[in-house]
Amino acid sequence: MTGTSSQEIKTVLHPVSDLAKAKAVYAALLGVAPQTDSSYYVGFEVGGQHIGLVPGGGPQGMTSPVAYWHVLDIEAKLAEVIAAGATVKEAAHDVGGGRLVATVTDPDGNVLGLLQDR
């Protein structure tokens, strides 16, 4: 197989209906306090993984957890997976700090995330 490589899944975002309750559960599960704690996002860093809580599924309308593959070139990877049959759900965009994210769906409708740090 040729093309651009994906590094690994390092980020998983979970939509939650009650941020305070979810934060308590994930803090107990992971054994750490959140690194990022705001009204629109709570993020934990554990073992090289980032676990994020998104109230109400956020502006992207998440209805289930989304795993994000970290990639070196998000536009190249998007082109590659689209050519292979994926459909763009959320085009690449900056979410702050130079981080780019995008989501696609596979042929069965599963949402796959791509993330590039600049």
N, C-alpha and C positions, 0 to 999 in steps of 0.2 A: 504494500500500500504506500502511495506517495502522498505528499501534501504537507501541510503544517501540522505540527504535533500539539497535542494537549498535554499540559503538565500533569495535572491531577485534579480531583475534586477536593477543594479546600474550603468551600463555602456552601452552606445549606441554609436556606431561608424558610421559615415556617410561618404561615398566616395564623394569627390568633385572634380570638374574639374578645378576650379580656387580658390586656397586656400585663396588669399587675399580678393576676393569678398565674399566668403563664411564666412570668419572670421568676416567681417564687419556685415553681416546679422545675424549671430549667437550671436555676441556681443550685437547687438541691441535687438534681441529677448530675450536673457537671462538677459540683463541688467548688465553684468559684463565683465571685460576684461579676456582674456584667462589666465589660470594658467600656461599652457605649450604652448610655441609659437616657433616652429621651422619650417624649410622648409619641413619637412616630416611628421609633426603632430602638430595639434593645439588642446588643450584640455581645456574645461571649467568645473568648479565645481560649481554646483548650487543645493541647497536644498538636499544635500546628493546624487546627481546624477553626473555622469561624462559624458559629451558629447564631443566626439572626432571627429575631421575632418581629413580625410585621403586623401591626394591628389592622384588622379588617381586610387583610390581603394587600394593603397599600394601593397606590395609584395603578399598579399593574393588575389588580384584581385577582391575586393568587387565591386559588381554592384548595391547594394541596402544597406540600413542601416542594421546593425546587432546588436541585443540586446544581451548583455552578462549577463547570470545568474552567480552570485557570488556563489561559492561552497566551501566547506571546504576541499574536497578531489577530485581533478579533475580526477585522474585516476579511482577512484571508480565510479564517476558519468559517465565518458565516458563508462566504461564497462556496467553500468546499462542502459544507453540510447541506446547503440549498441545492447544489448540483446533484447531491446524492439522494434528494427527495424530501428534505425537511422544509417546513414553511415558517417564514418569519412571523413571530408573534409580537415581539417588541424589538424594534431596530436598535442598533448600538447607540448608546447615549452615555454622557458623563453623569455620574451620580455624586461627584464631589471628590476632591483630592486627586484628580487625574484618573480615577477608576472608571473604566468603561464596562457596561453590561449590556447584554442582549439576551433574548430568549427566542427559541424556535420550538416548533412541535414536530415530533416524529410522525410517520404515517398513521400511527394509532392515536394521535392526539396527546401523547405524553409531552410535558413541557421540559425542555432541556435548557440550562443556563450556560452562558459563556461570560467570562470575566477577564478583563485585561487591566493590569496595573501599569501605568506609564512610568 
